[in-house]
Amino acid sequence: MFILLVAVGGLWIPKFGLLMIPIMFSLMILGMLKGKYWCGNICPHGSLFDGIIMPVSRNIKLPAFLRSKITLVLMFTWFMYMLGSRLAKVISIWGTTPFIDKLGYIFVVNYLVVTILGTILAILVSPRAWCRICPMGTMQILFYKLGKLLKLNTKFDEKVTIADKDMCHICGKCARVCPMQLTPYLEFDSNNQFSHEHCIRCQTCVKNCPAGILSINTEKEIHTIQKIYENDIKTKPEKIIAIVDEIIELNNDTREYVLKLIKPASINFKAGQFVLLKIQDNPVMYRAYSISKYKEGKLSITIKKVPNGYGTNIIFNNIKIGDQVTLKGPMGDTMVIKNPSAEKLLFVAGGIGITPFLPMTEEALNNNAGEIKLIHGVNYIDELIYNQHFTKLMKENRNFEYIPVVAIDEKWSGKRGLVTDVMKELDLTQYKIYMCGSPAMIKACLDLLIEAGVEEENIYYETA
């Protein structure tokens, strides 16, 4: 609405351009205190690019010239020259009737030019391509440097903060969703903060972090963030070199990769943990997978190929038997059973989310848990990838019940529906509950558990 008012309406009513004066002062002050916060949270052009242009943008990698400091300096110099020279001409008619309209028109023209150039770049390159060279963004960076020099922004400068670098999955998701095409996961500083001057503090990376370990905080708040997560950081993940020993086809799009550990030859593994598998070197990128089996120096990870998935396509197409792979881990304590001999345990899995429950069920049975129920929900029969394994376990252990449930497949003669349909049949307050599945499944289960009155300390979950 503001762009229409100034860039279009200003052509007929030039005084609308005067609205740019308080805006320029505002972004200068904000820039001094919070860097490019204006760009990611208030800027009308940013709103246009994100909300309207994004669906039609090519959204390709920024070309080198748009990342260049030379281009940024040239653009800023050109803008200031154009603005300054026009202002100098208008000042010569100070006190006359046309002065206000002429002054407003200068800002209207500049704003219109920015709108046109920014929109062209947003469509042809990426939504925020203009923001890398925007003169107003450069002005914010300059005032941000001034704010740091004068130590004015210590209390106000909120940056993307990672709870602990060792908890990072190195998956690159923060980089893939960053509208400015930055790489937070590779650039956290010694304070665990992302200090790139082009960061617009939009929090897109925070909201999309699979590990949930990103937040936006001032430097003074870092200690508090670390305190919150310190109980989740048990041991530092170690680098693991392994050889692909076997690849087992479980169905058309799911494989179990059996990895023989080389260095180290064994790991300190807890049922429910996961490892990171390196999928590329430049830029370095990993993917997180639950350990489905671990025995005698071999671990297995079970991977479902995601249609158009970047990571799983690399793994399925490039990793073969005999290949050397790099892992990091084991990691994660959320799904580690807090009391393996608990009286009642309920495991709820959706699709590929069944993988952590292979070792978890074995551990619970070995520790003589009182009662164990495992619900595995899928859409089609062939997605019950470990059906025989759990059926056999149920026959061998009276205290273990395996409940497969299929949502769509007409060939299935067992329970039909969703995992929540089965859960409704149980007194959920009696169990310690562990869940792994899609975000939608987890949300539906959590809503059901809250409604049933299950206490929060009895619920543990991860998304698959």
Secondary structure per residue as TSV (DSSP state, phi and psi in degrees):
chain	resnum	aa	ss	phi	psi
A	1	M	-	360.0	-39.5
A	2	F	H	-66.9	-39.0
A	3	I	H	-63.2	-43.3
A	4	L	I	-62.3	-39.7
A	5	L	I	-64.2	-48.4
A	6	V	I	-86.5	-54.5
A	7	A	I	-70.7	-30.9
A	8	V	I	-105.1	-55.0
A	9	G	G	-61.3	-30.5
A	10	G	G	-64.9	-20.0
A	11	L	G	-66.9	-26.6
A	12	W	T	-102.1	-33.8
A	13	I	-	-123.8	85.4
A	14	P	G	-56.8	-24.2
A	15	K	G	-60.6	-23.2
A	16	F	G	-58.7	-27.0
A	17	G	G	-64.1	-23.4
A	18	L	G	-66.0	-16.8
A	19	L	G	-63.8	-20.4
A	20	M	H	-70.6	-23.8
A	21	I	H	-64.5	-53.6
A	22	P	H	-63.8	-30.4
A	23	I	H	-65.8	-42.1
A	24	M	H	-64.0	-40.9
A	25	F	H	-65.6	-38.1
A	26	S	H	-64.2	-44.7
A	27	L	H	-71.2	-26.8
A	28	M	H	-65.1	-46.7
A	29	I	H	-65.4	-46.2
A	30	L	H	-62.7	-39.3
A	31	G	H	-60.3	-40.4
A	32	M	H	-63.7	-34.7
A	33	L	H	-94.5	-35.0
A	34	K	H	-135.7	19.6
A	35	G	S	64.5	-140.3
A	36	K	T	-86.3	37.8
A	37	Y	H	-59.1	-38.9
A	38	W	H	-56.3	-44.2
A	39	C	H	-59.1	-40.5
A	40	G	H	-90.3	-10.4
A	41	N	H	-132.1	-20.0
A	42	I	T	-129.0	-32.9
A	43	C	-	-53.5	124.3
A	44	P	H	-61.3	-37.3
A	45	H	H	-65.8	-40.2
A	46	G	H	-59.8	-39.7
A	47	S	H	-64.9	-40.1
A	48	L	H	-62.7	-47.2
A	49	F	I	-66.1	-43.2
A	50	D	I	-74.2	-41.9
A	51	G	I	-89.5	-28.1
A	52	I	I	-117.8	-43.2
A	53	I	I	-79.2	-32.1
A	54	M	G	-50.2	-44.8
A	55	P	G	-62.1	-24.1
A	56	V	G	-107.5	1.8
A	57	S	-	-74.8	148.1
A	58	R	-	-67.8	-29.2
A	59	N	-	51.3	53.2
A	60	I	-	-100.2	172.5
A	61	K	-	-63.4	138.2
A	62	L	-	-62.3	130.5
A	63	P	-	-66.5	159.6
A	64	A	H	-58.2	-35.7
A	65	F	H	-67.4	-27.1
A	66	L	H	-79.8	-15.3
A	67	R	H	-94.8	-8.7
A	68	S	-	-75.6	136.9
A	69	K	H	-67.5	-29.1
A	70	I	H	-62.6	-46.2
A	71	T	H	-61.6	-41.6
A	72	L	H	-61.7	-45.3
A	73	V	H	-66.3	-43.0
A	74	L	H	-63.0	-42.1
A	75	M	H	-64.8	-43.4
A	76	F	H	-64.8	-41.8
A	77	T	H	-64.1	-44.9
A	78	W	H	-60.7	-44.9
A	79	F	H	-62.8	-46.8
A	80	M	H	-67.0	-35.0
A	81	Y	H	-65.1	-47.9
A	82	M	H	-60.8	-45.3
A	83	L	H	-66.4	-44.7
A	84	G	H	-65.5	-44.1
A	85	S	H	-65.9	-38.2
A	86	R	H	-69.8	-39.0
A	87	L	H	-63.2	-38.9
A	88	A	H	-61.5	-40.2
A	89	K	H	-66.9	-40.8
A	90	V	H	-70.4	-35.5
A	91	I	H	-60.5	-26.7
A	92	S	T	-65.5	-18.5
A	93	I	T	-108.4	21.9
A	94	W	T	-51.6	133.5
A	95	G	T	93.7	-10.9
A	96	T	S	-91.5	165.4
A	97	T	T	-61.4	-41.8
A	98	P	T	-74.1	-7.7
A	99	F	H	-54.3	-49.1
A	100	I	H	-62.8	-44.6
A	101	D	H	-65.6	-40.6
A	102	K	H	-64.4	-41.7
A	103	L	H	-63.5	-45.9
A	104	G	H	-62.5	-37.0
A	105	Y	H	-66.0	-31.5
A	106	I	H	-58.2	-46.6
A	107	F	H	-70.9	-33.5
A	108	V	H	-61.8	-48.0
A	109	V	H	-62.4	-45.0
A	110	N	H	-62.3	-41.5
A	111	Y	H	-68.4	-36.6
A	112	L	H	-66.6	-42.0
A	113	V	H	-61.6	-44.7
A	114	V	H	-61.3	-42.0
A	115	T	H	-61.0	-44.9
A	116	I	H	-67.2	-50.9
A	117	L	H	-62.5	-43.8
A	118	G	H	-63.5	-39.9
A	119	T	H	-68.3	-40.9
A	120	I	H	-61.0	-47.3
A	121	L	H	-65.8	-36.8
A	122	A	H	-63.4	-37.6
A	123	I	H	-77.4	-46.2
A	124	L	H	-81.1	-26.2
A	125	V	T	-117.8	-84.5
A	126	S	-	-150.3	156.9
A	127	P	T	-52.2	-39.0
A	128	R	T	-105.3	22.5
A	129	A	T	-58.5	-43.6
A	130	W	G	-60.5	-34.1
A	131	C	G	-63.9	-19.9
A	132	R	G	-73.5	-24.0
A	133	I	T	-123.7	7.0
A	134	C	-	-60.3	127.5
A	135	P	H	-58.3	-34.7
A	136	M	H	-68.9	-34.1
A	137	G	H	-66.7	-40.9
A	138	T	H	-62.9	-39.8
A	139	M	H	-61.1	-39.7
A	140	Q	H	-64.1	-39.8
A	141	I	H	-62.3	-42.5
A	142	L	H	-63.3	-42.9
A	143	F	H	-71.7	-28.6
A	144	Y	H	-65.5	-42.0
A	145	K	H	-61.5	-40.5
A	146	L	H	-64.1	-41.7
A	147	G	H	-61.8	-39.0
A	148	K	H	-69.0	-38.7
A	149	L	H	-62.9	-40.7
A	150	L	T	-88.6	-0.5
A	151	K	T	56.2	42.9
A	152	L	-	-94.1	-16.3
A	153	N	S	-107.1	10.4
A	154	T	T	-57.2	-42.1
A	155	K	T	-82.9	-16.5
A	156	F	T	-113.2	-18.6
A	157	D	-	-77.2	96.4
A	158	E	-	-93.1	126.8
A	159	K	E	-122.9	159.5
A	160	V	E	-63.6	127.2
A	161	T	E	-124.3	136.2
A	162	I	E	-102.8	134.9
A	163	A	S	-60.0	-44.1
A	164	D	-	-160.7	130.6
A	165	K	G	-61.6	-30.2
A	166	D	G	-70.5	-15.8
A	167	M	G	-89.3	-8.4
A	168	C	-	-68.5	135.9
A	169	H	-	-81.2	-6.0
A	170	I	-	51.4	36.8
A	171	C	-	-86.5	-15.5
A	172	G	-	78.0	7.2
A	173	K	H	-61.0	-39.2
A	174	C	H	-61.3	-35.9
A	175	A	H	-72.4	-37.7
A	176	R	H	-69.1	-29.6
A	177	V	H	-96.9	-8.2
A	178	C	-	-65.7	120.3
A	179	P	T	-65.6	-21.4
A	180	M	T	-93.8	2.3
A	181	Q	-	56.7	45.3
A	182	L	-	-96.7	170.9
A	183	T	-	-125.9	74.2
A	184	P	G	-53.3	-44.1
A	185	Y	G	-62.9	-17.0
A	186	L	G	-101.8	-3.8
A	187	E	-	-130.8	20.3
A	188	F	B	-67.7	134.7
A	189	D	-	-83.5	-171.9
A	190	S	T	-65.6	-18.3
A	191	N	T	-93.5	10.0
A	192	N	S	64.8	29.7
A	193	Q	B	-120.8	153.4
A	194	F	B	-96.1	108.0
A	195	S	-	-104.6	16.4
A	196	H	-	-62.0	130.2
A	197	E	T	-68.3	-17.3
A	198	H	T	-90.1	-1.6
A	199	C	-	-64.8	126.8
A	200	I	-	-98.8	10.8
A	201	R	-	55.8	36.0
A	202	C	-	-81.7	-14.9
A	203	Q	-	69.7	14.5
A	204	T	H	-61.1	-41.0
A	205	C	H	-66.7	-36.7
A	206	V	H	-61.8	-45.3
A	207	K	H	-71.9	-23.1
A	208	N	H	-105.5	2.4
A	209	C	-	-67.6	118.4
A	210	P	T	-61.4	-31.2
A	211	A	T	-83.7	-13.3
A	212	G	-	65.0	31.7
A	213	I	-	-112.0	9.8
A	214	L	E	-102.9	145.5
A	215	S	E	-149.8	175.2
A	216	I	E	-121.0	118.7
A	217	N	E	-147.3	160.7
A	218	T	-	-78.6	166.2
A	219	E	G	-61.3	-33.2
A	220	K	G	-70.2	-20.6
A	221	E	G	-89.4	-5.0
A	222	I	H	-59.1	-43.1
A	223	H	H	-59.3	-40.9
A	224	T	H	-63.5	-42.6
A	225	I	H	-61.5	-44.2
A	226	Q	H	-64.3	-35.0
A	227	K	H	-63.6	-39.2
A	228	I	H	-62.6	-38.2
A	229	Y	H	-97.0	-5.7
A	230	E	G	-61.5	-28.1
A	231	N	G	-73.3	-18.2
A	232	D	G	-87.7	-11.6
A	233	I	-	-102.6	89.3
A	234	K	-	-84.0	-53.7
A	235	T	S	-138.5	151.9
A	236	K	-	-76.3	131.5
A	237	P	-	-64.6	142.8
A	238	E	E	-108.5	157.3
A	239	K	E	-75.6	133.7
A	240	I	E	-125.9	129.7
A	241	I	E	-104.3	130.0
A	242	A	E	-139.9	163.2
A	243	I	E	-114.6	136.4
A	244	V	E	-70.1	109.9
A	245	D	E	-90.3	-32.1
A	246	E	E	-159.9	146.7
A	247	I	E	-125.8	116.6
A	248	I	E	-105.7	121.7
A	249	E	E	-81.3	111.0
A	250	L	E	-88.5	-33.5
A	251	N	E	-160.8	-166.9
A	252	N	T	-61.1	-28.6
A	253	D	T	-130.1	17.0
A	254	T	E	-132.4	131.6
A	255	R	E	-130.0	148.3
A	256	E	E	-106.8	120.1
A	257	Y	E	-98.4	117.2
A	258	V	E	-94.4	119.2
A	259	L	E	-114.4	124.9
A	260	K	E	-90.3	122.0
A	261	L	E	-73.2	133.6
A	262	I	E	-107.4	-51.7
A	263	K	E	-144.3	111.8
A	264	P	S	-72.3	168.9
A	265	A	S	-81.5	-12.9
A	266	S	-	-150.3	161.9
A	267	I	-	-133.0	159.7
A	268	N	-	-89.7	90.3
A	269	F	-	-103.6	135.9
A	270	K	-	-114.5	133.5
A	271	A	T	-54.3	129.7
A	272	G	T	106.8	-9.4
A	273	Q	-	-85.3	170.0
A	274	F	E	-132.1	168.0
A	275	V	E	-124.3	160.9
A	276	L	E	-102.4	131.7
A	277	L	E	-109.8	122.7
A	278	K	E	-71.5	129.8
A	279	I	E	-111.1	-17.1
A	280	Q	E	-161.6	162.7
A	281	D	E	-103.4	-30.0
A	282	N	T	-132.4	101.5
A	283	P	T	-75.0	157.3
A	284	V	E	-60.8	135.0
A	285	M	E	-151.4	137.2
A	286	Y	E	-122.5	167.3
A	287	R	E	-131.0	144.2
A	288	A	E	-94.4	132.2
A	289	Y	E	-139.1	135.1
A	290	S	E	-63.5	144.3
A	291	I	E	-80.7	114.1
A	292	S	E	-86.9	-24.2
A	293	K	E	-151.5	146.5
A	294	Y	E	-148.9	123.3
A	295	K	E	-164.1	131.8
A	296	E	T	51.3	51.8
A	297	G	T	74.9	11.6
A	298	K	E	-125.0	138.4
A	299	L	E	-126.9	152.1
A	300	S	E	-119.4	141.1
A	301	I	E	-125.0	137.7
A	302	T	E	-109.2	124.7
A	303	I	E	-124.6	130.1
A	304	K	E	-101.0	127.5
A	305	K	-	-70.9	126.0
A	306	V	-	-94.4	127.6
A	307	P	T	-54.8	126.3
A	308	N	T	62.5	15.2
A	309	G	-	-75.1	132.4
A	310	Y	H	-67.9	-52.1
A	311	G	H	-69.0	-47.7
A	312	T	H	-67.9	-29.9
A	313	N	H	-65.8	-40.2
A	314	I	H	-62.8	-45.3
A	315	I	H	-64.7	-49.9
A	316	F	H	-65.4	-34.6
A	317	N	H	-87.8	-29.7
A	318	N	H	-110.9	-26.9
A	319	I	-	-91.4	120.3
A	320	K	-	-121.1	166.6
A	321	I	T	-60.1	132.7
A	322	G	T	96.1	-13.8
A	323	D	-	-71.1	146.5
A	324	Q	E	-89.4	133.5
A	325	V	E	-126.6	156.6
A	326	T	E	-111.5	132.7
A	327	L	E	-123.7	161.9
A	328	K	E	-132.2	138.0
A	329	G	E	147.4	-159.8
A	330	P	E	-65.1	157.1
A	331	M	E	-134.6	161.7
A	332	G	-	87.6	134.1
A	333	D	-	-125.6	-0.9
A	334	T	T	-59.9	-42.9
A	335	M	T	-94.5	1.9
A	336	V	S	-72.5	125.5
A	337	I	-	-64.3	123.0
A	338	K	S	-70.3	-34.5
A	339	N	-	-139.6	90.0
A	340	P	T	-58.5	-22.0
A	341	S	T	-99.3	19.9
A	342	A	-	-56.1	150.6
A	343	E	S	-61.3	-41.8
A	344	K	E	-138.9	129.1
A	345	L	E	-124.3	135.0
A	346	L	E	-121.1	119.0
A	347	F	E	-104.9	130.9
A	348	V	E	-126.7	119.1
A	349	A	E	-122.3	144.0
A	350	G	E	-121.7	119.8
A	351	G	G	57.4	-126.2
A	352	I	G	-68.1	-9.6
A	353	G	G	-66.7	0.5
A	354	I	G	-73.0	-21.7
A	355	T	T	-57.4	-45.6
A	356	P	T	-67.5	-17.9
A	357	F	H	-80.7	-11.5
A	358	L	H	-62.9	-57.1
A	359	P	H	-72.0	-29.7
A	360	M	H	-66.4	-41.3
A	361	T	H	-64.5	-43.9
A	362	E	H	-59.9	-43.1
A	363	E	H	-64.9	-43.4
A	364	A	H	-63.1	-40.5
A	365	L	H	-67.0	-39.6
A	366	N	H	-66.4	-25.7
A	367	N	T	-98.6	14.2
A	368	N	T	57.8	46.8
A	369	A	-	-61.4	147.9
A	370	G	S	-64.8	-47.8
A	371	E	E	-151.0	132.2
A	372	I	E	-127.5	126.5
A	373	K	E	-120.3	135.0
A	374	L	E	-123.2	117.3
A	375	I	E	-104.2	124.8
A	376	H	E	-121.6	112.0
A	377	G	E	-102.7	132.2
A	378	V	E	-140.4	172.0
A	379	N	S	-88.4	-40.2
A	380	Y	S	-129.0	156.0
A	381	I	G	-56.0	-41.7
A	382	D	G	-69.3	-7.1
A	383	E	G	-84.8	-6.2
A	384	L	-	-81.2	69.3
A	385	I	T	-67.4	-23.7
A	386	Y	T	-119.3	32.8
A	387	N	H	-59.4	-46.8
A	388	Q	H	-64.4	-39.6
A	389	H	H	-60.8	-48.8
A	390	F	H	-74.4	-31.9
A	391	T	H	-62.8	-41.8
A	392	K	H	-64.5	-42.9
A	393	L	H	-60.4	-39.5
A	394	M	H	-64.7	-38.0
A	395	K	H	-67.9	-30.3
A	396	E	H	-88.8	-14.7
A	397	N	-	-133.8	114.5
A	398	R	T	-64.4	-29.3
A	399	N	T	-88.0	6.4
A	400	F	E	-116.2	127.8
A	401	E	E	-122.4	124.9
A	402	Y	E	-105.3	124.3
A	403	I	E	-123.9	92.4
A	404	P	E	-78.9	139.9
A	405	V	E	-136.2	130.4
A	406	V	E	-115.2	134.1
A	407	A	S	-86.8	-39.1
A	408	I	S	-116.8	-43.6
A	409	D	-	-58.2	118.0
A	410	E	T	-69.9	-20.1
A	411	K	T	-74.8	-14.8
A	412	W	-	-78.1	130.6
A	413	S	-	-104.9	-2.6
A	414	G	S	-88.4	-153.0
A	415	K	E	-63.7	137.5
A	416	R	E	-114.4	149.1
A	417	G	S	122.6	-146.5
A	418	L	-	-114.2	166.2
A	419	V	H	-60.9	-32.5
A	420	T	H	-66.0	-29.2
A	421	D	H	-64.5	-39.1
A	422	V	H	-71.7	-41.1
A	423	M	H	-60.7	-33.1
A	424	K	T	-64.7	-19.9
A	425	E	T	-82.5	-7.5
A	426	L	S	-107.5	156.5
A	427	D	-	-85.0	90.7
A	428	L	G	-65.7	-21.2
A	429	T	G	-70.5	-9.8
A	430	Q	G	-86.1	-8.9
A	431	Y	S	-116.0	154.5
A	432	K	E	-89.0	125.6
A	433	I	E	-116.1	128.2
A	434	Y	E	-121.4	130.6
A	435	M	E	-132.7	143.7
A	436	C	E	-147.2	124.4
A	437	G	E	179.5	-164.3
A	438	S	-	-68.3	156.7
A	439	P	H	-54.5	-38.6
A	440	A	H	-65.1	-41.7
A	441	M	H	-64.7	-44.4
A	442	I	H	-60.6	-43.2
A	443	K	H	-62.7	-44.4
A	444	A	H	-62.3	-41.1
A	445	C	H	-67.2	-42.9
A	446	L	H	-62.5	-41.7
A	447	D	H	-59.4	-42.1
A	448	L	H	-66.3	-43.3
A	449	L	H	-65.5	-40.8
A	450	I	H	-63.2	-44.2
A	451	E	H	-63.2	-33.0
A	452	A	T	-80.5	-6.3
A	453	G	T	84.8	19.6
A	454	V	-	-73.1	132.7
A	455	E	-	-72.4	144.6
A	456	E	G	-58.6	-35.4
A	457	E	G	-70.0	-6.9
A	458	N	G	-101.4	7.9
A	459	I	E	-119.5	128.2
A	460	Y	E	-135.0	137.6
A	461	Y	E	-157.7	155.3
A	462	E	E	-138.2	152.5
A	463	T	E	-92.8	147.0
A	464	A	-	-104.8	360.0
